[in-house]
Amino acid sequence: MNFSPLPSVDAASVPADALVLDVREDDEWAAGHVEGAVHVPMSDFVARFGEVTEAVAERGRAYVMCRVGGRSAQVTQYLVQQGFDAVNVEGGMLAWDGAGRSMVAGTGSPAFVL
């Protein structure tokens, strides 16, 4: 079989106005996330697929993010197989935080990666 490499990008290269699709669970999202990101937990992904495809159709390429890049790689692969423009953010939120990119929390306290 011929597998093409998964499209991916490092956290520092994600454009400021990009569509970030965060596939982490609710507690992880609440602790800290990219402002303006679309939150669809991987566990809800199939049920909420229409929401995701609408966002991608409207805003273009999806930058898929989780904590370290494993779950987002699976979602990115699925989106690409469905013909969508999606890239995995290597290293996920830990790399995002490490690159000094801004985050917000749903709790009112300082954002952190759970």
C-alpha positions as a Markdown table, in Angstrom:
| # | Residue | x | y | z |
|---|---|---|---|---|
| 1 | Met | 0.0 | 0.0 | 0.0 |
| 2 | Asn | 1.0 | 3.6 | -0.6 |
| 3 | Phe | 0.6 | 5.8 | 2.4 |
| 4 | Ser | 1.3 | 9.4 | 2.0 |
| 5 | Pro | 2.8 | 11.2 | 5.0 |
| 6 | Leu | 0.3 | 13.0 | 7.3 |
| 7 | Pro | 0.3 | 16.7 | 6.6 |
| 8 | Ser | 1.6 | 18.4 | 9.7 |
| 9 | Val | 3.0 | 21.7 | 10.9 |
| 10 | Asp | 4.8 | 22.9 | 14.0 |
| 11 | Ala | 2.9 | 25.1 | 16.5 |
| 12 | Ala | 4.9 | 28.2 | 15.8 |
| 13 | Ser | 3.9 | 28.1 | 12.1 |
| 14 | Val | 0.1 | 28.1 | 12.7 |
| 15 | Pro | -1.3 | 31.4 | 11.3 |
| 16 | Ala | -2.9 | 33.7 | 13.9 |
| 17 | Asp | -6.2 | 33.7 | 12.0 |
| 18 | Ala | -6.2 | 29.9 | 11.4 |
| 19 | Leu | -9.1 | 27.6 | 12.0 |
| 20 | Val | -7.8 | 25.5 | 15.0 |
| 21 | Leu | -9.8 | 22.4 | 15.7 |
| 22 | Asp | -9.2 | 21.2 | 19.2 |
| 23 | Val | -10.1 | 17.5 | 19.7 |
| 24 | Arg | -9.2 | 17.3 | 23.4 |
| 25 | Glu | -11.8 | 16.4 | 26.1 |
| 26 | Asp | -13.8 | 19.1 | 28.0 |
| 27 | Asp | -11.5 | 19.2 | 31.1 |
| 28 | Glu | -8.5 | 19.7 | 28.9 |
| 29 | Trp | -10.2 | 22.4 | 26.9 |
| 30 | Ala | -11.3 | 24.2 | 30.1 |
| 31 | Ala | -7.8 | 24.3 | 31.5 |
| 32 | Gly | -6.4 | 26.1 | 28.4 |
| 33 | His | -7.0 | 26.4 | 24.7 |
| 34 | Val | -6.3 | 28.5 | 21.7 |
| 35 | Glu | -8.6 | 31.5 | 21.6 |
| 36 | Gly | -11.2 | 31.2 | 18.9 |
| 37 | Ala | -10.6 | 27.5 | 18.4 |
| 38 | Val | -13.4 | 25.1 | 17.5 |
| 39 | His | -13.8 | 22.5 | 20.2 |
| 40 | Val | -15.0 | 19.1 | 19.1 |
| 41 | Pro | -13.7 | 16.3 | 21.5 |
| 42 | Met | -12.5 | 13.2 | 19.6 |
| 43 | Ser | -15.1 | 11.2 | 21.5 |
| 44 | Asp | -17.9 | 13.4 | 19.9 |
| 45 | Phe | -16.2 | 13.7 | 16.5 |
| 46 | Val | -18.3 | 11.4 | 14.4 |
| 47 | Ala | -21.6 | 12.8 | 15.9 |
| 48 | Arg | -20.5 | 16.4 | 15.3 |
| 49 | Phe | -18.8 | 15.8 | 11.9 |
| 50 | Gly | -21.2 | 18.2 | 10.2 |
| 51 | Glu | -20.1 | 21.0 | 12.5 |
| 52 | Val | -16.5 | 20.4 | 11.6 |
| 53 | Thr | -17.1 | 20.2 | 7.8 |
| 54 | Glu | -19.1 | 23.5 | 8.0 |
| 55 | Ala | -16.2 | 25.2 | 9.8 |
| 56 | Val | -13.6 | 23.9 | 7.3 |
| 57 | Ala | -15.8 | 24.8 | 4.3 |
| 58 | Glu | -16.2 | 28.4 | 5.7 |
| 59 | Arg | -12.7 | 29.0 | 7.0 |
| 60 | Gly | -10.4 | 26.7 | 4.9 |
| 61 | Arg | -7.6 | 24.6 | 6.3 |
| 62 | Ala | -8.1 | 23.0 | 9.7 |
| 63 | Tyr | -5.2 | 22.9 | 12.1 |
| 64 | Val | -6.0 | 19.9 | 14.2 |
| 65 | Met | -4.7 | 20.0 | 17.8 |
| 66 | Cys | -4.8 | 17.8 | 20.9 |
| 67 | Arg | -2.4 | 17.6 | 23.9 |
| 68 | Val | 0.7 | 16.0 | 22.2 |
| 69 | Gly | -0.4 | 15.2 | 18.6 |
| 70 | Gly | -1.7 | 11.6 | 18.8 |
| 71 | Arg | -5.4 | 12.1 | 18.8 |
| 72 | Ser | -5.1 | 15.0 | 16.4 |
| 73 | Ala | -3.1 | 12.9 | 14.0 |
| 74 | Gln | -6.0 | 10.4 | 13.8 |
| 75 | Val | -8.6 | 13.1 | 13.2 |
| 76 | Thr | -6.3 | 14.8 | 10.6 |
| 77 | Gln | -5.9 | 11.5 | 8.8 |
| 78 | Tyr | -9.7 | 11.0 | 8.8 |
| 79 | Leu | -10.4 | 14.5 | 7.5 |
| 80 | Val | -7.8 | 14.2 | 4.7 |
| 81 | Gln | -9.3 | 10.8 | 3.7 |
| 82 | Gln | -12.7 | 12.6 | 3.4 |
| 83 | Gly | -11.1 | 15.1 | 1.1 |
| 84 | Phe | -10.7 | 18.0 | 3.6 |
| 85 | Asp | -7.7 | 20.3 | 3.9 |
| 86 | Ala | -6.4 | 19.4 | 7.4 |
| 87 | Val | -3.0 | 19.5 | 9.0 |
| 88 | Asn | -1.9 | 18.0 | 12.3 |
| 89 | Val | -0.2 | 20.4 | 14.8 |
| 90 | Glu | 2.9 | 18.6 | 15.8 |
| 91 | Gly | 3.4 | 18.4 | 19.6 |
| 92 | Gly | -0.1 | 19.7 | 20.2 |
| 93 | Met | -0.9 | 22.1 | 23.0 |
| 94 | Leu | 2.3 | 21.3 | 24.8 |
| 95 | Ala | 4.2 | 22.6 | 21.7 |
| 96 | Trp | 1.8 | 25.5 | 21.4 |
| 97 | Asp | 2.5 | 26.5 | 25.0 |
| 98 | Gly | 6.2 | 25.8 | 24.5 |
| 99 | Ala | 6.3 | 28.2 | 21.5 |
| 100 | Gly | 4.9 | 30.9 | 23.6 |
| 101 | Arg | 1.6 | 31.1 | 21.7 |
| 102 | Ser | -1.3 | 32.6 | 23.7 |
| 103 | Met | -4.0 | 30.5 | 25.4 |
| 104 | Val | -7.2 | 31.2 | 27.3 |
| 105 | Ala | -8.9 | 29.2 | 30.0 |
| 106 | Gly | -12.6 | 28.5 | 30.5 |
| 107 | Thr | -12.2 | 28.8 | 34.2 |
| 108 | Gly | -11.1 | 32.4 | 34.6 |
| 109 | Ser | -7.7 | 31.3 | 36.0 |
| 110 | Pro | -4.5 | 31.3 | 34.1 |
| 111 | Ala | -4.5 | 28.9 | 31.1 |
| 112 | Phe | -2.3 | 25.8 | 31.2 |
| 113 | Val | -2.1 | 22.5 | 29.3 |
| 114 | Leu | -3.8 | 19.6 | 31.2 |
